[in-house]
Amino acid sequence: MSDIIRRDPRAEWIARNRLHPLHAAMQPLQNSWMGPQGIVRKNPHAVGFIGPNGVKRIDRSGAQQGGAVKRGAAAEVQLPLHVVAQPAFIIAVVPDMVGGRLSSHDRDLLGLAHRLAGGDGAVLAVVFGEHKENAFDTAGVDRLLVLQGSEFDGYSPEQRIQSLRAVDNQFTPRHWLLPDSRTGGGELGRRFAAASGERPATRVWQVKDGQCVSRAGAGQQDISQALPRLVLAAAECAEPVDETRHEVLPVELSTAAARSLPRTEDLGAVAVDPSVIPMAEAEFILSGGNGVKDWALFHEAAQALGATEGGSRVAVDDGFMSRDRQVGASGTWVTARVYVAVGISGAIQHLQGIGACDKVVAINLDPTCDMIKRADLSVIGESAEILSALIAAIAAYRNQAQRDAA
């Protein structure tokens, strides 16, 4: 595994984007060098520094050189801080927090809330139970309310609605934003609308000038209306926040929410065979393409990971995967949280089919293929060696966990 080359596509994008606040930190240390003719050459892009407002300034005197920062010093450069000391109003957001972290849908929702808040309002994020997220500041959260308690464990919509009503009474948000998703936000938003007696706007994908546009008719029709107080937004409703930091000041409820007697009993998660999960509903997909030479090893890796198997058109045409497992525009459009592409070069139809995936991991021998460019994490190497090492690492982790539990 030590010989495998790993790339950071986001760092490469920042290094190419001169307007990004972290661009200077991604530049190499050397800003001048001796050319082959004995003439000293200078890098004009290395001249300048990032000002306090995140704008790049050029200093010809050489007193401040942002290009002199090492490439690995990105953590030392901080984004400009957005502070709202006395907010005129509140925009409340209830993210799904699947797995205890913000999803891409949640970040789009926070980006929409930041737009609605402008410079006078503050974005309040309401989170239920324990979480693992440590990047609320760069996601656009000005105020954070964490509602902890055993009553929020598992499926507890009645108690969550009671808590949201308590938040509504205390903070009186100008708008409530929830993700219109299948992972809880869609149901919670509709329940909250019924409890508060308000009519929400659902499947909203665009907000502009006090108007919102919603999808209807199986996605074939758009409905424009005045922006209501309660909004259930679709994915990609706005650009996520990426160039400012926010305070994330913790707040608390002044009065505890009333206890609600649950009408349903949560029996916990049910173990499901990943092979029977429909591709469109799978959260974790291991997909193989023409670069997979050992399909038995591929199936073993999918079983070890607990992932749903998928394949490219080439793999399906060659008979290695069934037709219902084909991923792409000519197969199934998937929305997995993690999509691992093994030996897939990345045809345009396949890239269209995985466009809604949250995180994409590519394993390929060709560092220039389109799938490597699309991936959030790229591993360059032979697929059989990487899958074998991955299976061994999973087995070692599980054995260690069993020993610790014994």
SEGUMAR-884475 format. One record per residue: residue in three letters; z, x, y of N, C-alpha, C in turn. Coordinates in steps of 0.02 Angstrom, whole numbers, padded with zeros to 5 digits, always signed. Example, Ala and Ser with C-alpha at 12.3 -4.5 7.8 and 13.67 -1.06 7.14 Angstrom:
BEGIN
ALA+00390+00660-00284+00390+00615-00225+00390+00660-00165
SER+00354+00642-00112+00357+00684-00053+00394+00645+00002
This chain:
BEGIN
MET+00000+00041-00061+00000+00000+00000+00000+00042+00063
SER+00020+00105+00058+00024+00147+00117-00044+00165+00146
ASP-00097+00160+00104-00164+00178+00127-00201+00119+00159
ILE-00170+00061+00159-00203+00002+00186-00200+00002+00262
ILE-00256-00012+00293-00261-00012+00366-00245-00083+00390
ARG-00197-00089+00435-00180-00154+00464-00197-00154+00538
ARG-00226-00209+00560-00246-00215+00630-00207-00271+00663
ASP-00199-00266+00728-00167-00317+00768-00220-00347+00815
PRO-00252-00403+00796-00306-00430+00838-00282-00449+00907
ARG-00219-00473+00914-00195-00492+00980-00188-00431+01026
ALA-00163-00375+00998-00157-00314+01038-00225-00289+01060
GLU-00274-00294+01016-00342-00272+01033-00371-00317+01088
TRP-00357-00383+01084-00382-00428+01135-00350-00413+01203
ILE-00285-00399+01203-00251-00383+01266-00279-00318+01295
ALA-00294-00269+01252-00321-00206+01275-00390-00214+01307
ARG-00427-00266+01286-00493-00279+01315-00490-00322+01378
ASN-00438-00362+01384-00432-00409+01440-00395-00376+01498
ARG-00431-00357+01550-00400-00322+01606-00354-00367+01647
LEU-00362-00433+01643-00321-00478+01683-00255-00496+01649
HIS-00246-00476+01587-00183-00493+01553-00127-00448+01579
PRO-00066-00476+01589-00012-00435+01616+00007-00376+01573
LEU-00006-00378+01508+00012-00323+01463-00047-00275+01451
HIS-00101-00284+01490-00160-00242+01478-00145-00168+01489
ALA-00108-00152+01542-00095-00082+01558-00054-00048+01504
ALA-00008-00086+01472+00034-00056+01420-00005-00041+01357
MET-00063-00073+01348-00103-00062+01288-00154-00006+01297
GLN-00155+00027+01355-00203+00080+01366-00176+00146+01337
PRO-00220+00189+01314-00197+00254+01287-00167+00298+01341
LEU-00129+00348+01319-00095+00393+01365-00145+00434+01406
GLN-00199+00456+01376-00247+00500+01410-00290+00459+01458
ASN-00290+00478+01522-00333+00445+01571-00383+00492+01602
SER-00384+00555+01580-00435+00602+01602-00446+00653+01546
TRP-00507+00678+01541-00524+00724+01488-00583+00768+01509
MET-00591+00823+01475-00645+00870+01490-00707+00849+01451
GLY-00762+00837+01487-00824+00818+01455-00859+00877+01423
PRO-00914+00865+01386-00950+00920+01352-00982+00969+01400
GLN-00994+00950+01463-01024+00993+01512-00973+01030+01555
GLY-00908+01024+01537-00856+01057+01575-00833+01018+01636
ILE-00854+00956+01643-00835+00914+01700-00777+00869+01679
VAL-00727+00863+01722-00669+00820+01707-00689+00748+01719
ARG-00681+00706+01667-00696+00635+01672-00631+00596+01678
LYS-00633+00541+01716-00575+00498+01724-00591+00427+01700
ASN-00540+00395+01673-00547+00326+01651-00531+00280+01709
PRO-00580+00246+01739-00565+00203+01797-00521+00143+01781
HIS-00522+00121+01717-00482+00063+01698-00407+00081+01694
ALA-00390+00144+01690-00320+00163+01684-00286+00169+01752
VAL-00324+00162+01806-00295+00168+01873-00267+00101+01894
GLY-00203+00098+01908-00172+00036+01930-00108+00021+01892
PHE-00075-00031+01913-00012-00051+01881-00004-00126+01889
ILE+00041-00156+01849+00054-00228+01853+00109-00240+01903
GLY+00095-00281+01954+00144-00298+02004+00196-00347+01980
PRO+00244-00364+02023+00298-00410+02003+00274-00481+01988
ASN+00216-00500+02012+00189-00567+01999+00137-00567+01943
GLY+00133-00512+01906+00087-00509+01850+00016-00494+01870
VAL+00004-00474+01933-00063-00458+01957-00073-00383+01956
LYS-00130-00360+01932-00143-00288+01929-00159-00261+01999
ARG-00124-00208+02018-00135-00175+02082-00162-00105+02069
ILE-00204-00082+02115-00234-00015+02108-00202+00031+02160
ASP-00177+00088+02135-00145+00138+02179-00184+00203+02172
ARG-00225+00218+02222-00268+00278+02219-00228+00342+02228
SER-00166+00337+02254-00127+00397+02264-00101+00427+02200
GLY-00100+00388+02147-00076+00414+02083+00000+00411+02076
ALA+00035+00379+02124+00108+00376+02119+00130+00330+02063
GLN+00092+00277+02052+00108+00231+01998+00045+00223+01956
GLN+00051+00240+01892-00005+00237+01847+00015+00196+01786
GLY-00009+00134+01783+00006+00094+01724-00027+00121+01663
GLY-00082+00158+01671-00117+00185+01613-00080+00242+01581
ALA-00027+00268+01613+00009+00323+01583+00062+00300+01533
VAL+00067+00234+01522+00115+00208+01474+00085+00213+01404
LYS+00125+00231+01356+00101+00238+01288+00082+00170+01261
ARG+00036+00170+01211+00013+00108+01182+00069+00070+01148
GLY+00117+00103+01120+00171+00070+01084+00226+00045+01130
ALA+00217+00050+01196+00270+00031+01243+00260-00039+01270
ALA+00227-00084+01233+00215-00152+01258+00279-00190+01267
ALA+00330-00174+01228+00393-00209+01234+00428-00194+01301
GLU+00412-00137+01332+00444-00119+01395+00416-00157+01454
VAL+00356-00185+01447+00324-00222+01501+00340-00296+01492
GLN+00373-00327+01540+00393-00396+01535+00349-00439+01579
LEU+00335-00500+01554+00296-00547+01592+00337-00572+01651
PRO+00304-00595+01705+00341-00621+01763+00384-00681+01744
LEU+00444-00685+01771+00492-00737+01753+00482-00799+01798
HIS+00475-00856+01765+00467-00920+01800+00536-00953+01803
VAL+00563-00963+01864+00631-00988+01873+00627-01054+01911
VAL+00662-01104+01885+00669-01169+01920+00744-01181+01927
ALA+00771-01160+01984+00844-01164+01993+00868-01237+01998
GLN+00835-01277+02039+00853-01347+02049+00791-01390+02037
PRO+00778-01408+01974+00717-01447+01960+00720-01516+01991
ALA+00663-01538+02019+00658-01604+02048+00654-01658+01995
PHE+00629-01640+01936+00623-01688+01881+00619-01648+01816
ILE+00622-01684+01760+00623-01654+01694+00564-01680+01653
ILE+00531-01636+01618+00481-01654+01567+00512-01637+01499
ALA+00526-01687+01459+00559-01677+01394+00508-01671+01338
VAL+00519-01620+01296+00474-01607+01239+00517-01605+01176
VAL+00493-01639+01123+00527-01639+01058+00479-01607+01008
PRO+00482-01540+00998+00436-01507+00951+00454-01523+00879
ASP+00405-01516+00835+00417-01528+00764+00462-01475+00734
MET+00451-01411+00753+00491-01355+00728+00489-01353+00651
VAL+00429-01356+00623+00422-01352+00550+00442-01282+00527
GLY+00488-01279+00479+00513-01215+00457+00560-01182+00506
GLY+00583-01218+00557+00628-01190+00606+00594-01149+00660
ARG+00528-01152+00665+00491-01114+00715+00439-01158+00750
LEU+00419-01137+00809+00368-01174+00847+00300-01165+00813
SER+00266-01219+00801+00198-01216+00774+00148-01211+00831
SER+00085-01202+00815+00034-01199+00867+00028-01266+00902
HIS+00039-01321+00866+00039-01388+00898+00096-01394+00948
ASP+00155-01368+00929+00213-01370+00975+00199-01329+01038
ARG+00167-01271+01030+00152-01229+01089+00100-01262+01134
ASP+00051-01297+01105+00004-01334+01147+00041-01388+01186
LEU+00089-01421+01154+00127-01473+01187+00169-01445+01245
LEU+00199-01387+01234+00237-01354+01288+00191-01332+01345
GLY+00130-01312+01328+00082-01296+01380+00065-01356+01423
LEU+00057-01415+01390+00045-01476+01428+00105-01494+01471
ALA+00165-01486+01444+00225-01500+01483+00231-01455+01544
HIS+00212-01391+01536+00214-01344+01592+00166-01364+01647
ARG+00108-01391+01627+00060-01414+01677+00087-01475+01714
LEU+00119-01521+01678+00146-01581+01710+00206-01564+01754
ALA+00244-01512+01735+00303-01494+01775+00283-01460+01840
GLY+00228-01421+01839+00208-01386+01900+00260-01336+01922
GLY+00271-01330+01986+00320-01282+02012+00387-01313+02028
ASP+00392-01380+02029+00454-01414+02048+00494-01439+01988
GLY+00460-01454+01933+00494-01482+01875+00513-01428+01825
ALA+00553-01448+01776+00575-01404+01723+00559-01436+01656
VAL+00544-01394+01607+00527-01416+01540+00590-01411+01497
LEU+00610-01468+01469+00669-01471+01425+00646-01481+01354
ALA+00664-01434+01309+00648-01439+01238+00709-01464+01201
VAL+00700-01516+01161+00753-01545+01121+00741-01527+01048
VAL+00788-01489+01019+00781-01463+00951+00838-01490+00909
PHE+00822-01514+00849+00872-01541+00804+00890-01489+00752
GLY+00956-01476+00742+00979-01432+00689+00967-01359+00704
GLU+00979-01318+00653+00970-01246+00659+00896-01229+00665
HIS+00881-01174+00700+00812-01152+00707+00810-01076+00702
LYS+00749-01049+00692+00739-00978+00686+00696-00950+00742
GLU+00681-00991+00791+00635-00971+00845+00672-00928+00896
ASN+00640-00871+00915+00668-00827+00966+00618-00814+01023
ALA+00567-00857+01028+00516-00847+01080+00507-00910+01122
PHE+00562-00946+01134+00558-01004+01178+00538-00984+01249
ASP+00558-00923+01270+00544-00902+01339+00470-00895+01353
THR+00433-00866+01306+00361-00857+01316+00320-00919+01297
ALA+00354-00971+01269+00319-01033+01252+00322-01084+01309
GLY+00364-01071+01360+00365-01116+01418+00425-01161+01422
VAL+00482-01143+01392+00542-01184+01392+00589-01162+01449
ASP+00604-01207+01496+00650-01192+01550+00722-01210+01531
ARG+00731-01265+01496+00797-01287+01474+00793-01302+01399
LEU+00845-01284+01363+00846-01293+01290+00908-01332+01270
LEU+00898-01387+01235+00952-01429+01209+00948-01429+01133
VAL+00996-01397+01101+00998-01394+01027+01052-01442+01004
LEU+01031-01493+00966+01076-01543+00939+01092-01525+00867
GLN+01151-01500+00856+01171-01478+00790+01218-01528+00758
GLY+01218-01526+00691+01261-01572+00654+01231-01589+00587
SER+01272-01605+00540+01248-01623+00473+01209-01688+00473
GLU+01219-01730+00525+01184-01794+00527+01109-01786+00539
PHE+01088-01727+00560+01017-01715+00571+00983-01681+00512
ASP+01020-01668+00459+00991-01635+00401+00945-01684+00364
GLY+00889-01657+00341+00843-01699+00302+00810-01752+00345
TYR+00794-01809+00314+00759-01864+00346+00810-01910+00379
SER+00815-01907+00445+00866-01945+00481+00837-01974+00546
PRO+00787-02018+00542+00755-02042+00604+00801-02085+00647
GLU+00846-02125+00615+00890-02168+00655+00937-02128+00699
GLN+00968-02076+00671+01014-02035+00710+00978-01996+00764
ARG+00918-01973+00750+00879-01936+00800+00860-01981+00859
ILE+00843-02043+00844+00827-02090+00897+00887-02102+00942
GLN+00947-02110+00912+01007-02118+00951+01019-02059+00997
SER+01006-01998+00972+01016-01939+01013+00964-01935+01069
LEU+00902-01953+01055+00851-01953+01107+00867-02003+01162
ARG+00895-02059+01143+00914-02109+01194+00972-02082+01237
ALA+01017-02044+01207+01071-02014+01246+01043-01962+01294
VAL+00993-01923+01272+00960-01874+01316+00925-01910+01372
ASP+00893-01966+01356+00856-02004+01407+00904-02031+01460
ASN+00962-02054+01440+01011-02081+01488+01039-02026+01533
GLN+01047-01965+01507+01078-01912+01546+01029-01877+01592
PHE+00969-01860+01567+00922-01819+01606+00867-01861+01639
THR+00855-01922+01615+00803-01966+01642+00737-01928+01652
PRO+00705-01905+01599+00642-01866+01606+00587-01909+01636
ARG+00544-01875+01674+00485-01910+01701+00437-01926+01645
HIS+00430-01881+01597+00386-01893+01539+00420-01867+01476
TRP+00407-01902+01421+00426-01879+01354+00362-01859+01317
LEU+00362-01798+01289+00304-01774+01252+00325-01759+01180
LEU+00289-01788+01132+00301-01774+01061+00233-01761+01028
PRO+00232-01718+00977+00169-01705+00942+00150-01764+00898
ASP+00089-01787+00903+00065-01841+00860+00042-01810+00794
SER+00091-01792+00753+00076-01755+00691+00105-01792+00631
ARG+00086-01768+00572+00110-01798+00510+00176-01767+00488
THR+00200-01717+00524+00261-01682+00503+00323-01709+00538
GLY+00320-01768+00566+00379-01799+00594+00372-01823+00665
GLY+00333-01788+00706+00328-01806+00776+00295-01874+00788
GLY+00244-01890+00748+00209-01954+00756+00255-02013+00742
GLU+00292-02009+00686+00337-02064+00668+00395-02068+00718
LEU+00425-02011+00735+00482-02011+00780+00462-02038+00848
GLY+00403-02021+00873+00381-02045+00938+00371-02120+00938
ARG+00343-02148+00885+00332-02220+00882+00398-02258+00874
ARG+00445-02229+00836+00511-02260+00830+00547-02259+00898
PHE+00541-02204+00933+00573-02197+00999+00543-02247+01048
ALA+00478-02256+01045+00445-02304+01089+00469-02375+01075
ALA+00476-02393+01011+00500-02459+00994+00573-02469+01016
ALA+00614-02417+01009+00684-02423+01028+00694-02427+01103
SER+00652-02392+01141+00658-02392+01214+00617-02446+01248
GLY+00576-02483+01209+00537-02537+01238+00479-02514+01281
GLU+00453-02455+01267+00397-02428+01306+00335-02423+01262
ARG+00278-02428+01294+00214-02423+01258+00187-02352+01267
PRO+00181-02313+01212+00160-02244+01219+00084-02236+01218
ALA+00061-02179+01240-00009-02159+01231-00011-02112+01171
THR-00051-02129+01121-00053-02091+01059-00119-02053+01054
ARG-00116-01998+01015-00174-01956+01002-00207-01932+01067
VAL-00165-01914+01114-00189-01891+01180-00215-01819+01173
TRP-00275-01807+01197-00303-01739+01193-00321-01711+01261
GLN-00315-01752+01314-00330-01727+01381-00289-01765+01433
VAL-00260-01728+01480-00222-01757+01535-00246-01725+01600
LYS-00264-01768+01648-00290-01742+01711-00284-01795+01765
ASP-00257-01776+01823-00253-01819+01882-00220-01886+01867
GLY-00164-01884+01831-00128-01945+01816-00160-01989+01764
GLN-00213-01967+01733-00247-02004+01680-00244-01964+01615
CYS-00243-02000+01560-00245-01967+01494-00301-01998+01452
VAL-00328-01957+01409-00383-01978+01365-00359-01973+01293
SER-00365-02029+01257-00342-02032+01187-00401-02044+01141
ARG-00393-02019+01080-00444-02029+01029-00430-02094+00992
ALA-00483-02132+00977-00477-02195+00941-00539-02204+00898
GLY-00539-02256+00857-00597-02271+00816-00615-02215+00769
ALA-00564-02190+00732-00574-02135+00684-00603-02074+00718
GLY-00582-02062+00780-00605-02003+00816-00673-02009+00847
GLN-00702-02069+00846-00770-02079+00873-00770-02108+00943
GLN-00711-02125+00969-00708-02159+01034-00651-02131+01075
ASP-00660-02125+01141-00609-02102+01187-00587-02159+01231
ILE-00521-02164+01241-00492-02216+01284-00456-02182+01341
SER-00473-02199+01403-00442-02171+01462-00394-02222+01492
GLN-00334-02199+01510-00285-02244+01539-00238-02204+01584
ALA-00198-02240+01623-00148-02206+01664-00096-02173+01619
LEU-00073-02114+01640-00026-02076+01598+00041-02112+01594
PRO+00062-02135+01535+00127-02169+01529+00184-02119+01526
ARG+00245-02146+01521+00304-02103+01518+00310-02069+01450
LEU+00289-02102+01397+00295-02076+01329+00227-02058+01303
VAL+00217-01994+01285+00151-01969+01265+00158-01937+01196
LEU+00114-01958+01150+00108-01926+01084+00042-01888+01085
ALA+00045-01822+01091-00014-01781+01103-00041-01752+01039
ALA-00106-01744+01036-00139-01713+00979-00139-01637+00987
ALA-00160-01603+00935-00165-01530+00938-00219-01511+00988
GLU-00210-01453+01021-00256-01426+01071-00262-01473+01131
CYS-00206-01507+01148-00206-01550+01207-00204-01510+01272
ALA-00183-01446+01267-00180-01402+01325-00176-01330+01301
GLU-00188-01283+01346-00181-01213+01329-00107-01194+01327
PRO-00085-01158+01276-00014-01138+01274+00002-01088+01329
VAL+00066-01084+01346+00089-01036+01396+00088-00966+01367
ASP+00058-00918+01403+00054-00850+01376+00060-00796+01429
GLU+00069-00814+01493+00071-00763+01545+00134-00767+01588
THR+00183-00806+01567+00245-00810+01604+00304-00814+01555
ARG+00362-00792+01578+00424-00801+01541+00465-00855+01576
HIS+00506-00889+01537+00547-00943+01563+00620-00931+01546
GLU+00665-00964+01582+00736-00949+01578+00768-00968+01512
VAL+00748-01026+01484+00778-01053+01422+00854-01060+01432
LEU+00874-01093+01486+00944-01104+01498+00971-01158+01451
PRO+01026-01144+01415+01053-01194+01369+01087-01251+01406
VAL+01076-01311+01384+01109-01370+01412+01141-01410+01355
GLU+01187-01454+01373+01223-01494+01324+01226-01566+01347
LEU+01236-01611+01298+01246-01681+01314+01316-01691+01340
SER+01323-01730+01393+01389-01743+01421+01429-01789+01376
THR+01395-01834+01341+01428-01879+01294+01392-01876+01227
ALA+01430-01878+01174+01400-01875+01107+01361-01939+01093
ALA+01306-01932+01057+01265-01989+01039+01302-02033+00989
ALA+01292-02097+00993+01324-02144+00947+01299-02131+00876
ARG+01345-02137+00829+01327-02128+00759+01287-02188+00735
SER+01236-02174+00697+01194-02227+00671+01199-02227+00595
LEU+01210-02285+00567+01215-02291+00494+01145-02284+00465
PRO+01133-02232+00425+01065-02223+00398+01046-02279+00349
ARG+00985-02302+00357+00959-02354+00312+00921-02325+00254
THR+00907-02261+00256+00870-02228+00202+00912-02171+00176
GLU+00901-02153+00114+00936-02098+00082+00886-02042+00067
ASP+00901-01984+00093+00858-01926+00083+00877-01892+00017
LEU+00831-01892-00030+00842-01861-00095+00819-01789-00097
GLY+00800-01760-00041+00780-01691-00038+00707-01680-00056
ALA+00687-01618-00053+00617-01600-00067+00604-01606-00142
VAL+00544-01627-00158+00522-01636-00227+00472-01581-00244
ALA+00484-01546-00299+00439-01493-00319+00372-01523-00340
VAL+00318-01497-00311+00251-01522-00324+00207-01464-00346
ASP+00166-01476-00396+00119-01425-00418+00068-01413-00363
PRO+00062-01351-00338+00014-01339-00283-00058-01356-00301
SER-00075-01354-00366-00144-01367-00386-00164-01440-00378
VAL-00115-01485-00372-00132-01557-00365-00129-01579-00292
ILE-00110-01535-00247-00108-01553-00176-00179-01554-00148
PRO-00200-01607-00115-00266-01608-00084-00274-01552-00033
MET-00333-01524-00029-00344-01468+00016-00329-01485+00088
ALA-00344-01547+00108-00334-01566+00179-00260-01571+00196
GLU-00215-01577+00146-00144-01584+00158-00104-01522+00140
ALA-00136-01471+00114-00100-01411+00092-00075-01371+00152
GLU-00014-01345+00146+00017-01305+00199+00004-01230+00189
PHE-00007-01209+00127-00015-01138+00110-00074-01133+00062
ILE-00127-01100+00082-00189-01096+00043-00207-01023+00031
LEU-00220-01007-00032-00248-00942-00051-00320-00954-00072
SER-00367-00929-00032-00437-00944-00042-00475-00881-00062
GLY-00518-00887-00112-00557-00830-00137-00631-00837-00123
GLY-00663-00780-00116-00735-00780-00102-00772-00732-00147
ASN-00829-00710-00122-00873-00666-00162-00841-00598-00176
GLY-00792-00577-00135-00761-00513-00145-00708-00511-00200
VAL-00691-00569-00229-00643-00571-00284-00679-00556-00349
LYS-00658-00503-00383-00689-00483-00446-00646-00501-00507
ASP-00581-00507-00496-00535-00524-00551-00504-00592-00535
TRP-00535-00645-00561-00512-00713-00545-00447-00729-00582
ALA-00435-00700-00639-00372-00710-00674-00314-00684-00631
LEU-00324-00626-00600-00273-00598-00555-00265-00642-00493
PHE-00320-00671-00469-00316-00716-00412-00274-00777-00428
HIS-00284-00808-00487-00245-00866-00507-00171-00847-00516
GLU-00159-00788-00541-00090-00765-00550-00055-00756-00482
ALA-00092-00730-00434-00064-00721-00367-00049-00789-00334
ALA-00094-00837-00343-00083-00904-00315-00021-00936-00345
GLN-00011-00926-00411+00048-00954-00443+00112-00919-00419
ALA+00108-00854-00410+00168-00817-00386+00186-00837-00315
LEU+00136-00850-00274+00148-00869-00204+00165-00943-00197
GLY+00149-00983-00247+00157-01055-00240+00107-01085-00192
ALA+00047-01057-00191-00004-01078-00143-00056-01122-00177
THR-00087-01165-00137-00143-01206-00161-00206-01163-00161
GLU-00244-01167-00214-00304-01126-00221-00364-01159-00186
GLY-00403-01117-00152-00465-01138-00121-00518-01086-00132
GLY-00578-01099-00108-00632-01052-00118-00688-01062-00067
SER-00728-01011-00059-00786-01016-00016-00844-01049-00053
ARG-00899-01062-00018-00956-01095-00049-00985-01052-00105
VAL-00985-00985-00095-01013-00940-00146-00971-00944-00209
ALA-00904-00944-00202-00861-00948-00260-00870-01013-00298
VAL-00881-01068-00261-00892-01132-00293-00960-01135-00327
ASP-01012-01109-00294-01079-01109-00324-01082-01066-00387
ASP-01041-01013-00389-01040-00970-00448-00997-00998-00504
GLY-00964-01054-00492-00925-01086-00545-00853-01063-00551
PHE-00829-01021-00506-00760-00997-00511-00709-01048-00485
MET-00731-01093-00441-00687-01145-00414-00724-01212-00417
SER-00686-01266-00423-00717-01332-00424-00739-01353-00355
ARG-00784-01402-00352-00814-01421-00289-00762-01450-00241
ASP-00710-01483-00266-00660-01512-00221-00615-01459-00190
ARG-00622-01395-00211-00583-01341-00183-00622-01299-00133
GLN-00681-01321-00115-00722-01284-00067-00697-01295+00004
VAL-00687-01241+00041-00662-01243+00109-00720-01229+00156
GLY-00726-01269+00209-00778-01257+00258-00808-01322+00283
ALA-00856-01315+00329-00889-01374+00357-00927-01413+00303
SER-00952-01379+00253-00987-01412+00198-00940-01432+00141
GLY-00875-01418+00149-00826-01436+00098-00770-01477+00129
THR-00710-01447+00135-00651-01481+00162-00626-01442+00223
TRP-00613-01480+00276-00582-01450+00336-00507-01448+00324
VAL-00477-01390+00328-00406-01382+00310-00366-01369+00373
THR-00301-01386+00369-00255-01377+00426-00192-01341+00402
ALA-00199-01292+00359-00141-01258+00330-00104-01218+00383
ARG-00038-01211+00373+00001-01168+00417-00014-01095+00404
VAL-00028-01078+00340-00047-01009+00322-00108-01013+00277
TYR-00161-00978+00296-00223-00976+00257-00239-00903+00242
VAL-00239-00885+00178-00253-00817+00157-00323-00815+00127
ALA-00368-00778+00158-00437-00771+00136-00446-00705+00101
VAL-00462-00707+00036-00470-00647-00005-00544-00638-00020
GLY-00573-00584+00006-00643-00569-00009-00692-00619+00021
ILE-00676-00648+00078-00720-00696+00111-00745-00664+00176
SER-00810-00658+00183-00839-00624+00241-00832-00666+00305
GLY-00835-00733+00298-00826-00776+00356-00890-00804+00384
ALA-00925-00844+00344-00984-00879+00368-00963-00931+00420
ILE-01009-00950+00463-00993-00995+00518-00966-01061+00492
GLN-00992-01087+00435-00968-01150+00408-00896-01143+00383
HIS-00879-01085+00355-00811-01075+00330-00762-01068+00389
LEU-00782-01033+00441-00739-01025+00500-00727-01091+00534
GLN-00777-01135+00533-00767-01202+00562-00715-01241+00522
GLY-00716-01233+00456-00670-01271+00414-00598-01249+00420
ILE-00585-01187+00443-00516-01162+00449-00495-01157+00523
GLY-00533-01189+00567-00519-01183+00638-00451-01210+00658
ALA-00424-01259+00621-00359-01289+00638-00301-01256+00602
CYS-00313-01204+00564-00258-01169+00529-00215-01131+00579
ASP-00150-01129+00566-00104-01097+00612-00109-01021+00608
LYS-00099-00993+00549-00103-00921+00540-00153-00905+00484
VAL-00197-00857+00498-00249-00837+00451-00238-00763+00433
VAL-00235-00749+00368-00229-00681+00342-00292-00664+00304
ALA-00324-00609+00320-00387-00589+00288-00377-00525+00248
ILE-00401-00525+00186-00401-00467+00142-00474-00452+00126
ASN-00498-00394+00150-00569-00380+00142-00580-00305+00146
LEU-00635-00282+00115-00654-00212+00119-00693-00195+00182
ASP-00725-00246+00211-00768-00234+00270-00728-00248+00333
PRO-00710-00197+00372-00671-00208+00433-00711-00241+00489
THR-00777-00249+00481-00818-00277+00535-00839-00349+00521
CYS-00817-00379+00466-00839-00446+00450-00806-00497+00497
ASP-00836-00556+00501-00812-00607+00547-00743-00634+00529
MET-00726-00635+00465-00660-00659+00446-00605-00612+00471
ILE-00618-00547+00471-00570-00499+00498-00560-00511+00572
LYS-00613-00527+00608-00608-00540+00679-00570-00604+00693
ARG-00576-00653+00649-00542-00717+00659-00468-00713+00640
ALA-00450-00669+00594-00383-00669+00565-00329-00649+00615
ASP-00270-00675+00604-00211-00654+00642-00182-00589+00613
LEU-00191-00579+00548-00170-00518+00514-00224-00498+00466
SER-00248-00435+00471-00302-00410+00429-00277-00353+00385
VAL-00295-00356+00322-00279-00302+00275-00344-00276+00246
ILE-00359-00213+00260-00422-00183+00236-00408-00146+00171
GLY-00440-00167+00118-00430-00135+00054-00459-00176-00003
GLU-00455-00148-00064-00479-00182-00124-00434-00241-00139
SER-00464-00300-00151-00425-00361-00161-00381-00357-00223
ALA-00407-00327-00277-00368-00324-00339-00305-00282-00330
GLU-00310-00226-00295-00252-00184-00283-00201-00218-00239
ILE-00225-00253-00188-00179-00286-00142-00144-00344-00177
LEU-00181-00384-00216-00150-00440-00251-00100-00416-00303
SER-00116-00362-00337-00068-00334-00387-00004-00311-00353
ALA-00011-00277-00296+00048-00254-00260+00087-00314-00233
LEU+00052-00367-00212+00086-00426-00187+00126-00461-00242
ILE+00097-00467-00301+00132-00497-00358+00194-00457-00376
ALA+00188-00391-00377+00244-00348-00392+00299-00354-00340
ALA+00281-00359-00277+00330-00367-00223+00367-00434-00229
ILE+00331-00486-00247+00363-00552-00255+00411-00551-00314
ALA+00391-00520-00370+00435-00516-00428+00498-00476-00412
ALA+00491-00421-00375+00549-00380-00357+00596-00419-00310
TYR+00567-00457-00265+00608-00496-00218+00648-00550-00255
ARG+00615-00584-00302+00649-00637-00339+00702-00609-00385
ASN+00689-00552-00416+00739-00521-00460+00800-00500-00419
GLN+00789-00473-00359+00844-00454-00316+00885-00514-00295
ALA+00850-00570-00280+00885-00631-00260+00927-00658-00317
GLN+00902-00654-00378+00941-00677-00436+01001-00633-00447
ARG+00995-00568-00437+01052-00524-00446+01105-00537-00392
ASP+01082-00551-00331+01130-00564-00278+01167-00630-00289
ALA+01132-00679-00320+01163-00744-00332+01210-00742-00392
ALA+01200-00693-00438+01241-00690-00498+01313-00666-00483
